[in-house]
Amino acid sequence: MMEFLTQRPSEAALATVIASLKARFGERVTTNLSIRSTHANVLTWVAPQAPDAVVFPETTEEVSFIVKICAEHLIPVIPFGTGTSFEGHVNAPLGGISVDTSRMAKVLAVHTEDLDCVIEPGVTRKALNEHLRATGLFFPIDPGSDASLGGMVSTRASGTNAVRYGTMKDNVLALKVVLPNGEVMTTARRAKKSSAGYDLTRLMVGAEGTLGIITEITLRLAGIPEAISAGLCPFPSVKAACDATILTIQSGLPVARIELADELQVKAFNIHSGLGLNETPMLFVEFHGTDRGVEEQAERFGEIAQEFGGGPFEWATKPEERTRLWQARHDAYWSALSLKPGSKVIATDVCVPISRLAECVVETQEDIKASGLVAPIVGHVGDGNFHLTLLCDMDQPNEVETCRAFLHRLVERSLAMEGTCTGEHGVGQEKMKYLLKEHPPATLDVMRAIKRAIDPANIMNPGKIVTLT
Amino acid sequence: MMEFLTQRPSEAALATVIASLKARFGERVTTNLSIRSTHANVLTWVAPQAPDAVVFPETTEEVSFIVKICAEHLIPVIPFGTGTSFEGHVNAPLGGISVDTSRMAKVLAVHTEDLDCVIEPGVTRKALNEHLRATGLFFPIDPGSDASLGGMVSTRASGTNAVRYGTMKDNVLALKVVLPNGEVMTTARRAKKSSAGYDLTRLMVGAEGTLGIITEITLRLAGIPEAISAGLCPFPSVKAACDATILTIQSGLPVARIELADELQVKAFNIHSGLGLNETPMLFVEFHGTDRGVEEQAERFGEIAQEFGGGPFEWATKPEERTRLWQARHDAYWSALSLKPGSKVIATDVCVPISRLAECVVETQEDIKASGLVAPIVGHVGDGNFHLTLLCDMDQPNEVETCRAFLHRLVERSLAMEGTCTGEHGVGQEKMKYLLKEHPPATLDVMRAIKRAIDPANIMNPGKIVTLT
């Protein structure tokens, strides 16, 4: 049995590694406290655990150098994108070296005929789409925050467009990965599909940096649709909005986005973005296609909404109106704060089969009310996925306790409805305890066997997803 | 280091296991030679290697019993669906027990609101769609042959609808798997998406039965489109047909099927199915959507085809005409035989980025001609994937040698164009030698590490994808 990281490495080992990194990277490695602090978990309430140093590599070869020296001295390596994850993914519970990929932010190639591109992991979603603007193509996955693509791959991110364009698992063609031994693997070729061996691309998507550091990403792109129409549709109840969503999906309407905001979230939008909406459950929808196609989709959706007492539908036909609408939706996290200033925002997500969605959301709203909490809800309802933005006064221990118990019930509720403990945020540290409730023991055994097979020394982002014993 | 299967087990060990199986399964286990022979590879030229016995389990628990007893005695276990794979997947190079899933053919649940179903692995594609007929839903993945869904999962199958509906990797929500130690894991919940840990679903999809036996499958379904239109469009050259395909995809036309047949394949269709077509490259296309949407798509496609000298477009508006057209397309394998009766049909596939497709197909046609071979081509061109149906007189050693060398060049050509050695058929035995050409050594090391981690005794379908050393 080889050596195996189970506790914080010795100060001597850390000092040796940091000295070697300084020799190679100079000012691109730092132990500055404030920089280290921003590389710990800073969003939501997971307690921050800063790394011992942060290094800013610029090439795959540099990442390999870092990983090799950390492997030699059993020092944790924590991959870092933009730090917008919610469940403690970038924390360093055993200390170690945060590998910040922000200087690996080049778009290496755009293949317009193949509808794909090759990028470095530090490219952010917005930067990529800015780069693609002239090509008529775009990258559709949109989790809201301007996350790095490396982070989005690693958390299997999805977001508002997933109902039409899929999640990261559906839009990554190939990866270059520095493995925990410092070797470099590529998971696939640029062909659109392959049956050539185990699907290592999908194994790395959602692995949260526990199996290696992604240093190059080949992504599928989509054509910018000729026509886009978006709008807002009020509903008398969450159930009516969910039922309209189910029928929309079932009818095969290729809706690009269909997002629920509950009455409290609509109130938050009004306060934060001045939308001036009726405070009732709303669906934000968007259609992509040809002029005629979009018109037809919108008509059909209007009919479906009406069947469930929804409407009238308000269109945002101008691009600037559309942008304002989606900006408001993306600001759900921030707007929630306006409901209870001074609170900590705790964002979490679950996902259930769409047939159980209304029930799950309604029960959750009742639970929020009974618990005396403030927690608006937004949902990627086309996927059965919804988010809670729970507002917690961290100075009130009772409230913190109430919030914790409530979040626990939320996950239990989702699992009881054949759902998952996280639809798109990932496991990180906070949801490790739910994996064994979600899966039978044999499944966790396989996850641990894979972790042990690829990272036998347990240096890659230790303390996330599974723990080796 | 535990014991590890590297050679054919002893006759004594086999006899012990077969006796135990007979005690439990009675007539559902057989050593009958003709049944064993049909459980070896029988299509294409990979030499058949029959198992020592075939067992027909009916439940997950029975599969677990079989695997546990085989694990105890280090006996190979070879999962079997319908035996329609091409690259030797079901062969038993070290002997062992073929686990035939044909009696596990129940549709366990159809969730119309969630657009999913739960089935046993022996359900075939056609049987599933027959079962779904009344629901307004269908399972879109269509590899041509009436394969079992378990086999389709295991080879990461795709086929004619993949350009719109994705491949098996995109349409499996969850799996129940008997692991090589006999334990049962479920890979995911029924939620449409999840970020809860490593993607074991995708790891099993395409694992070709080397990591476990699939005993339950949760599949995504699609709504049967309101309108379908299909037709044929002749082109002056393969390049023109490929270029029209690229522009179709790039324009975001949501074509459901776009299939190339080269001039020789069209000739074969004429002989086999009496289609009476001009013997020039053809695209078979199909559009799914609303009445207006389909009409619009077809119009646009017609304009694109014309730009590249294609047309006139011939519509098959009646369902029976459409069925005839697609039946002809699906009979490509059999129709090819009519070009050179008495030959062995050797089916293989490669996949390249679509921008290289025309070049790859044209070079391959020139190679066929220069080699004096007969090999019509069909292609899922929207994905850059094409199939060769090579006709080989197995009594002529020189021709066999020429065919082998040609197939080798085909894979090399695909790899040189950033392609893969197989788009949808899988690795099996025949393409193992190409994995190391396709991927760097570190990638193969990871594949082997995963195989070793999950199947340390090497009993699950040994001699496929990777070899442990």
Boltz contact constraints between the chains, C-beta under 6 A:
constraints:
  - contact:
      token1: [A, 113]
      token2: [B, 246]
      max_distance: 6.0
  - contact:
      token1: [A, 113]
      token2: [B, 355]
      max_distance: 6.0
  - contact:
      token1: [A, 114]
      token2: [B, 353]
      max_distance: 6.0
  - contact:
      token1: [A, 114]
      token2: [B, 354]
      max_distance: 6.0
  - contact:
      token1: [A, 114]
      token2: [B, 355]
      max_distance: 6.0
  - contact:
      token1: [A, 155]
      token2: [B, 195]
      max_distance: 6.0
  - contact:
      token1: [A, 156]
      token2: [B, 195]
      max_distance: 6.0
  - contact:
      token1: [A, 167]
      token2: [B, 193]
      max_distance: 6.0
  - contact:
      token1: [A, 170]
      token2: [B, 170]
      max_distance: 6.0
  - contact:
      token1: [A, 183]
      token2: [B, 442]
      max_distance: 6.0
  - contact:
      token1: [A, 184]
      token2: [B, 442]
      max_distance: 6.0
  - contact:
      token1: [A, 185]
      token2: [B, 442]
      max_distance: 6.0
  - contact:
      token1: [A, 185]
      token2: [B, 443]
      max_distance: 6.0
  - contact:
      token1: [A, 185]
      token2: [B, 446]
      max_distance: 6.0
  - contact:
      token1: [A, 189]
      token2: [B, 418]
      max_distance: 6.0
  - contact:
      token1: [A, 189]
      token2: [B, 420]
      max_distance: 6.0
  - contact:
      token1: [A, 190]
      token2: [B, 353]
      max_distance: 6.0
  - contact:
      token1: [A, 190]
      token2: [B, 418]
      max_distance: 6.0
  - contact:
      token1: [A, 191]
      token2: [B, 351]
      max_distance: 6.0
  - contact:
      token1: [A, 191]
      token2: [B, 352]
      max_distance: 6.0
  - contact:
      token1: [A, 191]
      token2: [B, 384]
      max_distance: 6.0
  - contact:
      token1: [A, 191]
      token2: [B, 419]
      max_distance: 6.0
  - contact:
      token1: [A, 191]
      token2: [B, 420]
      max_distance: 6.0
  - contact:
      token1: [A, 192]
      token2: [B, 383]
      max_distance: 6.0
  - contact:
      token1: [A, 192]
      token2: [B, 384]
      max_distance: 6.0
  - contact:
      token1: [A, 193]
      token2: [B, 158]
      max_distance: 6.0
  - contact:
      token1: [A, 193]
      token2: [B, 167]
      max_distance: 6.0
  - contact:
      token1: [A, 193]
      token2: [B, 351]
      max_distance: 6.0
  - contact:
      token1: [A, 193]
      token2: [B, 383]
      max_distance: 6.0
  - contact:
      token1: [A, 193]
      token2: [B, 423]
      max_distance: 6.0
  - contact:
      token1: [A, 194]
      token2: [B, 420]
      max_distance: 6.0
  - contact:
      token1: [A, 195]
      token2: [B, 155]
      max_distance: 6.0
  - contact:
      token1: [A, 195]
      token2: [B, 156]
      max_distance: 6.0
  - contact:
      token1: [A, 195]
      token2: [B, 206]
      max_distance: 6.0
  - contact:
      token1: [A, 195]
      token2: [B, 422]
      max_distance: 6.0
  - contact:
      token1: [A, 195]
      token2: [B, 424]
      max_distance: 6.0
  - contact:
      token1: [A, 195]
      token2: [B, 426]
      max_distance: 6.0
  - contact:
      token1: [A, 196]
      token2: [B, 420]
      max_distance: 6.0
  - contact:
      token1: [A, 196]
      token2: [B, 421]
      max_distance: 6.0
  - contact:
      token1: [A, 196]
      token2: [B, 422]
      max_distance: 6.0
  - contact:
      token1: [A, 196]
      token2: [B, 438]
      max_distance: 6.0
  - contact:
      token1: [A, 197]
      token2: [B, 427]
      max_distance: 6.0
  - contact:
      token1: [A, 197]
      token2: [B, 435]
      max_distance: 6.0
  - contact:
      token1: [A, 197]
      token2: [B, 447]
      max_distance: 6.0
  - contact:
      token1: [A, 197]
      token2: [B, 465]
      max_distance: 6.0
  - contact:
      token1: [A, 198]
      token2: [B, 447]
      max_distance: 6.0
  - contact:
      token1: [A, 198]
      token2: [B, 450]
      max_distance: 6.0
  - contact:
      token1: [A, 199]
      token2: [B, 202]
      max_distance: 6.0
  - contact:
      token1: [A, 199]
      token2: [B, 206]
      max_distance: 6.0
  - contact:
      token1: [A, 202]
      token2: [B, 199]
      max_distance: 6.0
  - contact:
      token1: [A, 202]
      token2: [B, 202]
      max_distance: 6.0
  - contact:
      token1: [A, 203]
      token2: [B, 203]
      max_distance: 6.0
  - contact:
      token1: [A, 206]
      token2: [B, 195]
      max_distance: 6.0
  - contact:
      token1: [A, 206]
      token2: [B, 199]
      max_distance: 6.0
  - contact:
      token1: [A, 223]
      token2: [B, 252]
      max_distance: 6.0
  - contact:
      token1: [A, 246]
      token2: [B, 113]
      max_distance: 6.0
  - contact:
      token1: [A, 252]
      token2: [B, 223]
      max_distance: 6.0
  - contact:
      token1: [A, 290]
      token2: [B, 296]
      max_distance: 6.0
  - contact:
      token1: [A, 292]
      token2: [B, 296]
      max_distance: 6.0
  - contact:
      token1: [A, 293]
      token2: [B, 293]
      max_distance: 6.0
  - contact:
      token1: [A, 296]
      token2: [B, 290]
      max_distance: 6.0
  - contact:
      token1: [A, 296]
      token2: [B, 292]
      max_distance: 6.0
  - contact:
      token1: [A, 351]
      token2: [B, 191]
      max_distance: 6.0
  - contact:
      token1: [A, 351]
      token2: [B, 193]
      max_distance: 6.0
  - contact:
      token1: [A, 352]
      token2: [B, 191]
      max_distance: 6.0
  - contact:
      token1: [A, 353]
      token2: [B, 114]
      max_distance: 6.0
  - contact:
      token1: [A, 353]
      token2: [B, 190]
      max_distance: 6.0
  - contact:
      token1: [A, 354]
      token2: [B, 114]
      max_distance: 6.0
  - contact:
      token1: [A, 355]
      token2: [B, 113]
      max_distance: 6.0
  - contact:
      token1: [A, 355]
      token2: [B, 114]
      max_distance: 6.0
  - contact:
      token1: [A, 383]
      token2: [B, 192]
      max_distance: 6.0
  - contact:
      token1: [A, 383]
      token2: [B, 193]
      max_distance: 6.0
  - contact:
      token1: [A, 384]
      token2: [B, 191]
      max_distance: 6.0
  - contact:
      token1: [A, 384]
      token2: [B, 192]
      max_distance: 6.0
  - contact:
      token1: [A, 418]
      token2: [B, 189]
      max_distance: 6.0
  - contact:
      token1: [A, 418]
      token2: [B, 190]
      max_distance: 6.0
  - contact:
      token1: [A, 419]
      token2: [B, 189]
      max_distance: 6.0
  - contact:
      token1: [A, 419]
      token2: [B, 191]
      max_distance: 6.0
  - contact:
      token1: [A, 420]
      token2: [B, 189]
      max_distance: 6.0
  - contact:
      token1: [A, 420]
      token2: [B, 191]
      max_distance: 6.0
  - contact:
      token1: [A, 420]
      token2: [B, 194]
      max_distance: 6.0
  - contact:
      token1: [A, 420]
      token2: [B, 196]
      max_distance: 6.0
  - contact:
      token1: [A, 421]
      token2: [B, 196]
      max_distance: 6.0
  - contact:
      token1: [A, 422]
      token2: [B, 195]
      max_distance: 6.0
  - contact:
      token1: [A, 422]
      token2: [B, 196]
      max_distance: 6.0
  - contact:
      token1: [A, 423]
      token2: [B, 193]
      max_distance: 6.0
  - contact:
      token1: [A, 424]
      token2: [B, 195]
      max_distance: 6.0
  - contact:
      token1: [A, 426]
      token2: [B, 195]
      max_distance: 6.0
  - contact:
      token1: [A, 427]
      token2: [B, 197]
      max_distance: 6.0
  - contact:
      token1: [A, 435]
      token2: [B, 197]
      max_distance: 6.0
  - contact:
      token1: [A, 438]
      token2: [B, 196]
      max_distance: 6.0
  - contact:
      token1: [A, 442]
      token2: [B, 183]
      max_distance: 6.0
  - contact:
      token1: [A, 442]
      token2: [B, 184]
      max_distance: 6.0
  - contact:
      token1: [A, 442]
      token2: [B, 185]
      max_distance: 6.0
  - contact:
      token1: [A, 443]
      token2: [B, 185]
      max_distance: 6.0
  - contact:
      token1: [A, 446]
      token2: [B, 185]
      max_distance: 6.0
  - contact:
      token1: [A, 447]
      token2: [B, 197]
      max_distance: 6.0
  - contact:
      token1: [A, 447]
      token2: [B, 198]
      max_distance: 6.0
  - contact:
      token1: [A, 449]
      token2: [B, 453]
      max_distance: 6.0
  - contact:
      token1: [A, 450]
      token2: [B, 198]
      max_distance: 6.0
  - contact:
      token1: [A, 450]
      token2: [B, 453]
      max_distance: 6.0
  - contact:
      token1: [A, 453]
      token2: [B, 449]
      max_distance: 6.0
  - contact:
      token1: [A, 453]
      token2: [B, 450]
      max_distance: 6.0
  - contact:
      token1: [A, 453]
      token2: [B, 453]
      max_distance: 6.0
  - contact:
      token1: [A, 465]
      token2: [B, 197]
      max_distance: 6.0
